[in-house]
Amino acid sequence: MNHRSLAFIVLLSSFLGGAVSLIGYKHFFENKNQPVLVEDRKIVLSRLDKDVEKENYIVPDGLNFVQAAEKVTPAVVHIKTQFKQTGSIGPSRRMDDMLREFFGDDFFRYYGNPNGGVRVATGSGVILSEDGYIVTNNHVIENADKIEVILNDKRSFEAKIIGTDVSTDLALLKIEAKDLPYLVFGNSDNVKIGQWVLAIGNPFDLTSTVTAGIVSAKARNIGILRQKTNLSIESFIQTDAAVNPGNSGGALVDLNGNLVGINTAIASNTGSYTGYSFAVPSALVKKVVTDLKEFGTVQRGLLGIQIRDVDAEVAKEYKLPNVEGVYVIEVGKGSGAENAGIKSGDVILGVNGIKVNNTSELQELIARQRPGDKVTITYRRDNKVLQTTAILKNQMNTTDLVKADNKDKARMLSELGAEVVELSDDDKKKYNVEAGLKIKKLYDGKLKEAGVREGFVITRFDKRPIAKIEDLQQALNFARGGVLIEGVYPGGEKAFYGIGL
């Protein structure tokens, strides 16, 4: 064997030995650390028996948003409003400040010189009829000099205001058009917590935007309207559908495309959506827009009571048998509640057979009625469950409907921002007056802005003597421009205040 053959044998032996060693290592050591491959399995959505891998797979009806979105989107409009802006205050400053608590820097975008020029606001609206009636939020169009409505098909119309309602933050508009797509009212009473809903509007000027979520609560009171009027009605549907600035006045619908609410507010520290949005329920919307269309103002029936929720603390304090219903703190003199026999200390359990468990639910059910309407009240007194029929009255404590030419009087009474009561005999001695109206509670309004304090007794309004609520209503009816209010505080301190009407 020559040297060349020997070298070849040595190299071959080395190669074979290395190969054997490598195969052995792979077999005995490395394979033990490798993941084991299992049979490939289909991914299946839980509780669905459809084969999701097939091209003709159809989303089940309960999860299909497409049909509702296609039905609703054409009936939701984009609203642009213009205001003449003077100084840095601008129109509707109080509403802006109120909304800023929820929206950060509010819905509005400002253009031009901040000390003058034009202020522009945007929002949404919902077409309610083929001839152009549109519902939106009052704060979207409040104090606007011009209202432009842009349809989903890009057509533009100038709108006029049919009526507004500060208490529910709703407004009814009208455009001159025909054969428009419109939405049908659904029954918000039938909406269930956990139910899918869609929100359609124009957030950040992004027109015709659809978002989905579920109803997370009902009859929610968030206090966004109470600063505007003491007759505010807050019984919002709370959802987690994404709503942002510009969505105000847009539609909240069920998966059949029926209108169940008007999107109004979000709870946010940033000014943008952070998880919760709120809508006026459709049952209340329908009542308000019907009144606005028929009368130009809302016909609001009142029980005439002060109420509070029954919680564990209230139940313990007043020795109630359980935690349910709405506690009656006080009953107004001559009110529908007093005439029906309801007393302070009663616990209201239901209205017209519908159970109520908080003040928001009770206020919404009563707000759907008109003055003169009869309602059946179920209540508990001394551990006995009783029923009575109450005839609702208006803000002026009569059963009359408010006429269109008198709506300014009702508005001005609300703008005063005070709950007034006639003087008792003890009050007359305490204040050393023969007659007057005592301010029992103040809200944000003209009286509070003027510096009036609770407990003040109004003796003269615009030089007219005041003894009864009717006297104040009559004085308001004739009041114009600046008004002087005369009165007295406990202890005989006389005071004078000037307000503008």
CORRA-V31109 format. One line per field, one symbol per residue. ss: DSSP state (~ for helix, > for strand, _ for the rest). burial: # if it has 24 or more other C-alpha atoms within 12 Angstrom, else .. A space follows every 50 residues. Layout:
BEGIN
ss = ???
burial = ???
END
This chain:
BEGIN
ss = __~~~~~~~~~~~~~~~~~~~~~~~~~~_~~~~_________________ __________~~~__~~~~~~~~__>>>>>>>>>________~~~~~~~~ ~~~_____>>_______>>>>>>>>>>_____>>>>>~~~~____>>>>> _____>>>_>>>>>>____>>>>>__________>__~~~_____>>>>> >_~~~___>>>>>>>>>>>>_______________>>>>___________ >>>_____>>>>>>>>__________>>>>>~~~~~~~~~~~~~~_____ _>__>>>>>__~~~~~~________>>>>>>____~~~~_______>>>> >__>>___~~~~~~~~~______>>>>>>>>__>>>>>>>>_>_______ ___~~~~~~~~~~~~~_>>>>>__~~~~~~~_____>>>>>>___~~~~~ ______>>>>>__>>___~~~~~~~~~~___>>>>>>>_____>>>>>>> _
burial = .................................................. ..............#..##################....###.####### ####.###.#.......############..#############.##### ##....###################....#######.##.#...###### #####.##########.################################# ##################..###.###################.###### ##########...#.....#..######..########.########### ##...##########################.....#############. ##...##################...##..#.################.. .###########.#############..#...########.....####. #
END
